[in-house]
Amino acid sequence: MPITIRRARAADRDAIIAMHVEMSRKAYGHILSEYYFAEVLPVEKDKLWTERFASPVDPERLSIMVADADGMLAGFTSVVFEPSDKWGAYLHHLYVGSDFQRQGLARRLWLAVLDTFPVAFQDAPISLLALEGNMPARALYHRVGGKVEERILAQYPGSPDTPVLRYTWPNPDVLRQMIATQRCL
Ligand SMILES: CC(C)(COP(=O)(O)OP(=O)(O)OC[C@H]1O[C@@H](n2cnc3c(N)ncnc32)[C@H](O)[C@@H]1OP(=O)(O)O)[C@@H](O)C(=O)NCCC(=O)NCCS
C-alpha cells in the first residue's frame, strides 16, 4: 500500500490520539504502571492533541507530520521549536502503527519533518527523550547516529523513578545524512 508523508491536519487529531495511546501502552507497558495507562495517559494525550489542533499550527514553533496509508494513519512525528531550549529542536513524538513497523517508516517521517525545520533551527542541535527500557526505539536512534547525552530519572504517576535517556544530534544535516545512508529506504 502506498504511504504518503504529509503535514498533519486537524482532521487527523482523533487518529493521532488513538495511536498515541495504543502504541504507548504497547511500547512502555512493561515499564510504567497500569494506573498511568488507565487513568493518566489517555487524558494527557487527549488534552495535548486537542490543544495542538485547536488553532492552526504555527510552523515556526511546531511541526507535525503523519504517514497516511490511503486514509489510514500509519504513523506520526512531531518536533517542537522552542528558542530557549538549550538542546535545540525537540523531537517530541515518533510513533508507527504495529502493522507498519520495520519498513523504514519512522525514518521517512523524520526525513520529512527535517525538511520542515524553520530557518532558526536549520543549524541547531536536535534532541529527544526515550525511556531507557524502550529498546526498539533505542535501536533505531543508535542506528541513525544518536548520542546519549544524559540519563534522567523521570516521575510517572504510579511508577517508581524511571530512567530516561536524552539522545542528541549536532544538527538536522547530520541526522538526515545518517538516515539517508540506510540503504533500505
Ligand atoms: C520506534 C518506532 C517508531 C520505529 O518505527 P519503524 O517504522 O519500525 O522504524 P524503521 O523501520 O524506520 O526503522 C527500523 C529500525 O529500527 C530498529 N528497530 C526498530 N524496532 C526494533 C525492534 N523491535 N528490535 C530491534 N530493532 C528495532 C532497527 O534498527 C530497525 O531496522 P531493521 O528493521 O532493518 O532491523 C516504532 O517501533 C514505534 O512506533 N514504537 C512505539 C512507539 C515508540 O516507542 N516511539 C518512540 C518513543 S521515544
The ligand as an SDF file (V2000), in Angstrom:
LIG
                    3D

 48 50  0  0  0  0  0  0  0  0999 V2000
   10.4000    3.0140   17.3990 C   0  0  0  0  0  0  0  0  0  0  0  0
    9.4720    3.0160   16.1820 C   0  0  0  0  0  0  0  0  0  0  0  0
    8.9830    4.4370   15.9240 C   0  0  0  0  0  0  0  0  0  0  0  0
   10.2600    2.5430   14.9530 C   0  0  0  0  0  0  0  0  0  0  0  0
    9.4150    2.6480   13.8200 O   0  0  0  0  0  0  0  0  0  0  0  0
    9.7250    1.8210   12.4820 P   0  0  0  0  0  0  0  0  0  0  0  0
    8.9190    2.4270   11.3820 O   0  0  0  0  0  0  0  0  0  0  0  0
    9.5790    0.3790   12.7340 O   0  0  0  0  0  0  0  0  0  0  0  0
   11.2670    2.1640   12.2520 O   0  0  0  0  0  0  0  0  0  0  0  0
   12.0980    1.9830   10.9040 P   0  0  0  0  0  0  0  0  0  0  0  0
   11.5050    0.8920   10.0810 O   0  0  0  0  0  0  0  0  0  0  0  0
   12.3480    3.3020   10.2540 O   0  0  0  0  0  0  0  0  0  0  0  0
   13.4910    1.5290   11.4840 O   0  0  0  0  0  0  0  0  0  0  0  0
   13.5710    0.2340   11.9800 C   0  0  0  0  0  0  0  0  0  0  0  0
   14.9520    0.0830   12.5880 C   0  0  0  0  0  0  0  0  0  0  0  0
   14.9000    0.4840   13.9640 O   0  0  0  0  0  0  0  0  0  0  0  0
   15.4500   -0.5560   14.7660 C   0  0  0  0  0  0  0  0  0  0  0  0
   14.3090   -1.2550   15.3820 N   0  0  0  0  0  0  0  0  0  0  0  0
   13.0150   -0.9050   15.3200 C   0  0  0  0  0  0  0  0  0  0  0  0
   12.2580   -1.7800   16.0280 N   0  0  0  0  0  0  0  0  0  0  0  0
   13.1230   -2.6910   16.5280 C   0  0  0  0  0  0  0  0  0  0  0  0
   12.9490   -3.8290   17.3430 C   0  0  0  0  0  0  0  0  0  0  0  0
   11.7440   -4.2280   17.7690 N   0  0  0  0  0  0  0  0  0  0  0  0
   14.0490   -4.5300   17.6790 N   0  0  0  0  0  0  0  0  0  0  0  0
   15.2620   -4.1550   17.2610 C   0  0  0  0  0  0  0  0  0  0  0  0
   15.4920   -3.0890   16.4720 N   0  0  0  0  0  0  0  0  0  0  0  0
   14.4290   -2.3620   16.1170 C   0  0  0  0  0  0  0  0  0  0  0  0
   16.2010   -1.4580   13.7940 C   0  0  0  0  0  0  0  0  0  0  0  0
   17.4720   -0.8850   13.5430 O   0  0  0  0  0  0  0  0  0  0  0  0
   15.3160   -1.3720   12.5710 C   0  0  0  0  0  0  0  0  0  0  0  0
   15.9740   -1.6730   11.3770 O   0  0  0  0  0  0  0  0  0  0  0  0
   15.6990   -3.0980   10.6820 P   0  0  0  0  0  0  0  0  0  0  0  0
   14.1980   -3.2150   10.5530 O   0  0  0  0  0  0  0  0  0  0  0  0
   16.4070   -3.0020    9.3650 O   0  0  0  0  0  0  0  0  0  0  0  0
   16.2900   -4.1040   11.6230 O   0  0  0  0  0  0  0  0  0  0  0  0
    8.2730    2.0460   16.3910 C   0  0  0  0  0  0  0  0  0  0  0  0
    8.7780    0.8050   16.8390 O   0  0  0  0  0  0  0  0  0  0  0  0
    7.2330    2.5600   17.3580 C   0  0  0  0  0  0  0  0  0  0  0  0
    6.3300    3.3100   16.9840 O   0  0  0  0  0  0  0  0  0  0  0  0
    7.3400    2.1550   18.6290 N   0  0  0  0  0  0  0  0  0  0  0  0
    6.3440    2.5270   19.6330 C   0  0  0  0  0  0  0  0  0  0  0  0
    6.4090    3.9900   19.9960 C   0  0  0  0  0  0  0  0  0  0  0  0
    7.7710    4.4000   20.4670 C   0  0  0  0  0  0  0  0  0  0  0  0
    8.4280    3.7080   21.2160 O   0  0  0  0  0  0  0  0  0  0  0  0
    8.1970    5.5870   19.9930 N   0  0  0  0  0  0  0  0  0  0  0  0
    9.4430    6.1700   20.3840 C   0  0  0  0  0  0  0  0  0  0  0  0
    9.2720    6.9330   21.6410 C   0  0  0  0  0  0  0  0  0  0  0  0
   10.8310    7.5410   22.2640 S   0  0  0  0  0  0  0  0  0  0  0  0
  1  2  1  0
  2  3  1  0
  2  4  1  0
  2 36  1  0
  4  5  1  0
  5  6  1  0
  6  7  2  0
  6  8  1  0
  6  9  1  0
  9 10  1  0
 10 11  2  0
 10 12  1  0
 10 13  1  0
 13 14  1  0
 14 15  1  0
 15 16  1  0
 15 30  1  0
 16 17  1  0
 17 18  1  0
 17 28  1  0
 18 19  1  0
 18 27  1  0
 19 20  2  0
 20 21  1  0
 21 22  1  0
 21 27  2  0
 22 23  1  0
 22 24  2  0
 24 25  1  0
 25 26  2  0
 26 27  1  0
 28 29  1  0
 28 30  1  0
 30 31  1  0
 31 32  1  0
 32 33  2  0
 32 34  1  0
 32 35  1  0
 36 37  1  0
 36 38  1  0
 38 39  2  0
 38 40  1  0
 40 41  1  0
 41 42  1  0
 42 43  1  0
 43 44  2  0
 43 45  1  0
 45 46  1  0
 46 47  1  0
 47 48  1  0
M  END
$$$$
